[in-house]
Each structure stands twice: as C-alpha cells, then as structure tokens.
Amino acid sequence: MIHNKSNLMITSIKNPLIKEIRKLHQSKTRHNRQEILLEGTNLLTAAVEVNYPLETVCYTQIWQEKHPQLWEKLSQQSKRVEIVTPEVIGAIATTVNPDGIVATATRQSLVKPPLTLNLGLTIERLQDPGNLGTIIRTAVATGVDGLWLSQGSVDLDHPKVLRASVGAWFKLPMGMTSSLADLIVNYQQQGMQVIATLPQAEKTYWDVDFTLPTIILVGNEGGGLSPELIAIAQEKVRIPQVEEVESLNAAIATALLLYEAQRQRR
C-alpha cells in the first residue's frame, strides 16, 4: 500500500521533507529519531529481500526507468515514495555520485549475537565506517555467527557502514556493548577460545586451531587492542609481513583470519 504518494516532482532542496532527510547525515539526529539512511540500488535491493520496513523512498525518474521491478516492490514496502530531481538526490545522499535512490527507515532492533557462538568477532574502538562495512560483508561471507562492537566505535548504522556492507548488514547478528571485556570473558567461560591479533606475537595466525569455537578480537586502526583485552586472550597471533610496513588495514587483517578459519573448518 502506497501512502502519501504524490505525482509532483520535488525540485527544491529547501522542501521540508528533504530538509528533514538531510538531517539524518548527523549521528545525533539518527539516534534521536531512531532512523537510518539507506542509499543506492544494491542496499535497497537487499532491504527488499529481507522485507525491511521503509519510511520514505526518494528516487529520480531515470532511476525508476532503469529499475521498474525494484521500484514496484519499494512502492509496496514503503509508507511514502517521492520522485525528485538529481539535484535533490545529490543533497540527501552522503555519496559524491549517488545512483538515483535514497530511502529512510525506522531503526529496527538489531538481532543481537547469540549467547553461544561457533565463530564470533569482537571489535574494539573501530573508527572507519568503510572498514566496518567491509568487515560485516566478509563476516557474512565466511559464516560468522555474530559481531560485537565496543562503545566509542563508529555507529553500526552509519550510512557508509550500510553501503560498504553491500546488503550484508541485514544478515549478521550485531550488537554494541559498554563492556567488551565482560562479554568476552562470558563467552570464554562457555568454552570459546579467544584469539587476539598482535603485531609482536610469536605465533602466526596459521599456527592456531580455528576449528574450535572461537572469538577473534580486532583492534582499532591506529592503536590496536587495549592491554585489558590482550590479557584476556588465550592465543595471540600476528600476520606475518615480509617488510616492516604499517600494520594492515583492520578489514584486511580480519578477512585473513576469517578465511583461515573457513579453510581449516573445511
């Protein structure tokens, strides 16, 4: 059912609806309103696949002509659909070259990771939304059961996190916690091994048994893991590098460990 459907094209970035959507670029507004911003055909396709309820969908005429079937589904799944000019899409999108569609949605309660995990990820103070989105995408691809993020990290529903996850965001149980250490100890008490990545560790990530129920600890881009979390881990591993270079990007480092876990579990 389409509500508030108007045949009039919105042409002004000063339109009241457009001004309200633009405010969602700010983390504070997203939290206060409990709304998220979904941008681009790939992400909206993923939202349709999981029947994620949408509030407002704004699209250009060219986009509608290219994607008539997706437009039809979005029209049924959202409370409001509005045709807008490319200039308006440019104003409400956070990307430099948006592909012609942006939507808003009420933030649904994220499915929290289960109390028992076969393979889990915890991430401490990660700041880069592109990194987090890539990690989420890789986690889904490698069969991770859940991901926990510490407070002080980038928002789980940052628009760039959603975009970089390319739809995987809807498929991974995730949560944010004020006490990552307590959470990890709780999983540890249930028999999970905890593996921390550490540049100076003696073992490489090839030397541990990933076939056991495992939680992998990932630190932030600059400082790595806190001493508190390193102390909890039974296993410390490094990713060997031929030359002394800056440590690997957090998303790449995580991908290497997850694919090694997948390889061993095969």
C-alpha positions in Angstrom: 0.0 0.0 0.0 1.5 3.4 -1.0 0.7 6.2 1.4 1.3 9.9 0.7 2.1 9.2 -2.9 2.4 12.4 -4.9 2.8 12.7 -8.6 4.6 16.0 -8.2 8.3 16.0 -8.5 10.2 17.6 -5.6 12.6 20.0 -7.2 13.9 22.1 -4.2 16.4 21.1 -1.6 14.5 23.5 0.7 11.4 21.3 0.6 10.5 20.4 4.3 10.8 16.6 3.7 14.2 17.0 2.0 15.4 19.2 4.9 14.4 16.5 7.4 16.1 13.7 5.4 19.3 15.7 5.2 19.4 16.0 9.0 19.9 12.2 9.0 23.5 12.8 7.9 24.1 13.6 11.6 24.6 10.7 14.0 22.8 12.6 16.8 19.7 13.0 14.6 19.7 9.4 13.6 19.9 8.3 17.3 17.2 10.8 18.4 14.8 9.9 15.7 15.8 6.2 15.6 16.0 6.4 11.9 18.6 5.2 9.3 19.5 6.3 5.8 19.7 3.7 3.0 21.4 4.8 -0.2 21.8 3.1 -3.5 20.3 0.3 -5.6 22.3 -2.5 -4.0 21.4 -1.6 -0.5 17.7 -1.1 -1.3 17.6 -4.4 -3.2 18.9 -6.1 0.0 16.3 -4.3 2.1 13.5 -5.6 -0.2 14.9 -9.1 0.0 14.6 -9.1 3.8 11.3 -7.1 3.8 12.9 -4.3 5.9 10.1 -1.7 6.5 10.9 1.6 4.8 9.5 5.1 5.6 10.3 7.3 2.7 11.8 6.5 -0.7 13.1 9.3 -2.9 14.2 8.4 -6.5 14.8 10.1 -9.8 12.9 9.4 -13.0 15.9 7.9 -14.7 16.4 5.5 -11.8 12.7 4.5 -12.0 13.0 3.8 -15.7 16.1 1.6 -15.1 14.6 -0.4 -12.2 10.8 -0.7 -12.7 10.5 -4.0 -10.9 12.5 -2.9 -7.8 10.6 0.4 -7.8 7.3 -1.6 -7.8 8.5 -3.6 -4.7 9.8 -0.5 -2.9 6.4 1.2 -3.5 4.7 -1.6 -1.8 7.2 -1.8 1.1 7.4 1.9 2.0 5.0 4.4 3.6 5.9 7.2 1.2 7.5 7.4 -2.3 8.6 10.7 -3.9 10.1 11.4 -7.3 12.8 14.0 -7.1 15.4 15.7 -9.3 19.0 14.5 -9.4 20.0 17.7 -7.6 17.7 16.7 -4.7 19.1 13.2 -4.6 22.6 14.7 -4.5 21.6 16.8 -1.5 20.1 13.9 0.6 22.8 11.3 -0.3 26.1 11.2 1.6 27.9 9.9 -1.5 29.5 12.1 -4.1 27.9 10.3 -7.1 24.6 8.8 -5.9 22.9 6.4 -8.3 19.4 7.9 -8.0 17.7 6.4 -4.9 17.8 7.2 -1.2 15.4 5.9 1.5 14.8 6.4 5.2 13.7 3.7 7.6 12.9 3.4 11.3 15.8 1.7 13.0 14.7 -1.8 13.8 16.2 -3.6 16.8 19.3 -5.3 15.6 19.3 -9.1 16.1 21.9 -9.5 18.9 24.5 -12.2 18.6 23.5 -15.5 20.2 24.8 -16.5 23.7 26.8 -19.3 22.2 28.9 -18.8 19.1 30.8 -21.1 16.8 32.7 -18.2 15.3 32.4 -14.7 16.6 34.0 -11.3 16.1 34.6 -8.5 18.6 35.9 -5.2 17.5 37.3 -2.5 19.8 37.0 1.2 19.1 36.9 0.9 15.3 36.5 4.4 13.7 36.4 3.9 10.0 32.8 3.2 8.7 34.2 1.8 5.4 36.3 -0.7 7.4 33.3 -1.8 9.5 31.1 -2.2 6.4 33.8 -4.4 4.7 34.2 -6.5 7.9 30.5 -7.1 8.1 30.4 -8.2 4.5 33.4 -10.5 5.0 31.9 -11.9 8.2 28.7 -12.9 6.4 30.7 -14.4 3.6 32.7 -16.6 6.0 29.9 -17.8 8.2 30.4 -15.6 11.4 27.6 -16.1 13.9 27.8 -12.6 15.4 29.7 -9.4 15.8 30.1 -7.2 18.9 31.4 -3.7 18.8 32.7 -1.7 21.8 31.2 1.7 22.6 33.3 4.5 21.2 33.3 2.8 17.8 31.7 4.1 14.6 27.9 3.7 14.6 26.7 0.4 13.4 24.1 2.2 11.2 26.4 4.9 9.8 25.3 5.3 6.1 28.8 4.4 4.9 28.8 1.2 7.1 25.5 0.2 5.4 26.7 1.0 1.9 30.1 -0.7 2.4 28.4 -3.9 3.7 26.5 -4.1 0.3 23.4 -5.6 2.0 25.3 -8.0 4.3 24.3 -5.6 7.2 20.8 -7.1 7.2 22.1 -10.6 7.6 24.6 -10.5 10.5 23.6 -10.5 14.2 25.3 -7.5 15.7 25.4 -5.5 18.9 27.3 -2.7 20.7 28.3 -3.2 24.3 29.7 -0.9 27.0 31.8 -3.7 28.4 33.5 -5.8 25.7 35.9 -7.4 28.3 33.0 -8.8 30.4 31.3 -10.1 27.3 34.4 -11.8 26.0 35.0 -13.4 29.4 31.4 -14.7 29.4 32.0 -16.4 26.0 35.3 -17.7 27.3 33.6 -19.3 30.3 31.3 -21.2 27.8 34.4 -22.8 26.3 35.3 -20.5 23.4 38.9 -19.8 22.7 39.8 -16.1 22.3 42.3 -15.0 19.7 43.9 -11.6 19.7 45.8 -10.0 16.8 49.1 -8.6 18.0 52.0 -7.4 15.7 54.7 -8.8 18.1 53.0 -12.2 18.8 55.2 -15.2 18.5 52.6 -17.4 16.7 51.3 -16.6 13.3 47.6 -16.9 12.5 48.3 -20.1 10.6 49.5 -21.7 13.9 46.2 -21.8 15.8 43.3 -24.2 15.7 40.4 -22.3 14.3 38.2 -25.5 14.2 37.5 -24.8 17.9 34.6 -22.5 18.9 36.4 -19.1 18.5 36.1 -15.4 19.1 38.5 -13.2 17.2 39.5 -9.8 18.7 40.2 -6.9 16.4 41.6 -3.6 17.5 41.2 -0.1 16.1 43.2 1.2 13.1 45.8 3.2 15.0 46.2 1.7 18.5 45.3 -1.9 18.1 43.8 -3.8 21.0 43.8 -2.5 24.6 46.0 -4.2 27.2 42.9 -5.4 29.0 41.6 -7.4 26.0 45.0 -8.7 25.1 45.3 -10.1 28.7 42.1 -12.0 28.3 43.0 -13.8 25.1 44.4 -17.3 25.3 46.0 -17.0 21.9 47.9 -14.0 20.5 48.7 -14.2 16.7 50.4 -12.0 14.2 50.0 -11.6 10.5 53.5 -12.1 9.0 54.8 -9.4 6.8 58.0 -9.5 4.7 58.9 -5.9 5.2 58.4 -3.5 8.1 55.4 -1.6 7.0 52.4 0.0 8.7 50.1 -2.7 10.1 47.4 -3.9 7.8 44.1 -2.2 7.5 41.6 -3.7 10.1 39.3 -5.0 7.4 42.1 -6.8 5.5 43.5 -8.3 8.8 40.1 -9.5 9.8 39.5 -11.1 6.4 42.7 -13.0 6.5 41.8 -14.5 9.9 38.2 -15.3 8.9 39.3 -17.0 5.7 41.9 -19.0 7.5 39.2 -20.2 9.9 37.0 -21.1 7.0 39.8 -23.0 5.3 40.6 -25.0 8.5 36.9 -25.8 9.1 36.6 -27.3 5.6 
